[in-house]
Amino acid sequence: MNIEEKRRALGGAIRARRDEQGISQQQLALMIGSSKSHIWRIETGRVGVGLDDLGRIADALDTPVRDLLTF
């Protein structure tokens, strides 16, 4: 699995967890101090996610980071 595939897998896991909880991209962005467009870029695998952002996303979604890393 190359880096682009890993980014898409992580983004898909974040989106799936967010959708399960009924949280919009805008709500998640507000929860982590980011923008909706940045959340969209993460979920579509267009950008990498730093550890700080990944930790904030996991906390906001009430899930361990390891559950978002499906690769």
C-alpha positions as CSV (number, residue, x, y, z in Angstrom):
1,M,0.0,0.0,0.0
2,N,1.5,3.3,-1.1
3,I,1.2,6.6,0.8
4,E,-1.7,7.8,-1.3
5,E,-3.6,4.6,-0.6
6,K,-2.8,5.0,3.1
7,R,-4.1,8.6,3.1
8,R,-7.3,7.5,1.4
9,A,-7.8,4.6,3.9
10,L,-7.3,6.9,6.9
11,G,-9.6,9.5,5.4
12,G,-12.3,6.9,4.7
13,A,-12.1,5.6,8.3
14,I,-12.4,9.1,9.6
15,R,-15.4,9.8,7.3
16,A,-17.1,6.5,8.3
17,R,-16.7,7.2,12.0
18,R,-17.9,10.8,11.6
19,D,-21.0,9.6,9.6
20,E,-21.8,6.9,12.1
21,Q,-22.0,9.6,14.8
22,G,-24.0,12.0,12.6
23,I,-21.3,14.7,12.7
24,S,-21.0,17.0,9.8
25,Q,-17.6,18.0,8.4
26,Q,-18.3,21.5,9.6
27,Q,-19.0,20.3,13.2
28,L,-15.9,18.2,13.2
29,A,-13.8,21.1,12.0
30,L,-15.2,23.3,14.8
31,M,-14.5,20.5,17.3
32,I,-10.8,20.3,16.4
33,G,-10.2,24.0,15.5
34,S,-9.8,23.5,11.8
35,S,-11.8,24.3,8.6
36,K,-14.4,22.3,6.7
37,S,-12.2,22.3,3.6
38,H,-9.3,20.8,5.6
39,I,-11.5,18.0,6.9
40,W,-12.7,17.4,3.3
41,R,-9.0,17.2,2.1
42,I,-8.2,14.8,4.9
43,E,-11.2,12.6,4.2
44,T,-10.4,12.4,0.5
45,G,-6.8,11.7,1.1
46,R,-5.5,14.8,-0.6
47,V,-3.4,15.8,2.4
48,G,-1.5,14.0,5.1
49,V,-2.6,14.2,8.7
50,G,-0.1,15.2,11.4
51,L,-0.1,13.5,14.8
52,D,-1.6,16.6,16.5
53,D,-4.6,16.7,14.1
54,L,-5.0,13.0,14.2
55,G,-5.2,13.0,17.9
56,R,-7.7,15.8,18.0
57,I,-9.9,14.0,15.4
58,A,-9.8,10.8,17.3
59,D,-10.7,12.6,20.5
60,A,-13.6,14.4,18.8
61,L,-14.9,11.2,17.4
62,D,-14.3,9.4,20.8
63,T,-12.3,6.7,19.2
64,P,-8.7,5.5,19.6
65,V,-6.3,6.5,16.9
66,R,-5.5,2.9,16.2
67,D,-9.1,2.3,15.1
68,L,-8.7,4.9,12.4
69,L,-5.5,3.3,11.0
70,T,-6.9,0.4,9.0
71,F,-3.6,-0.3,7.2
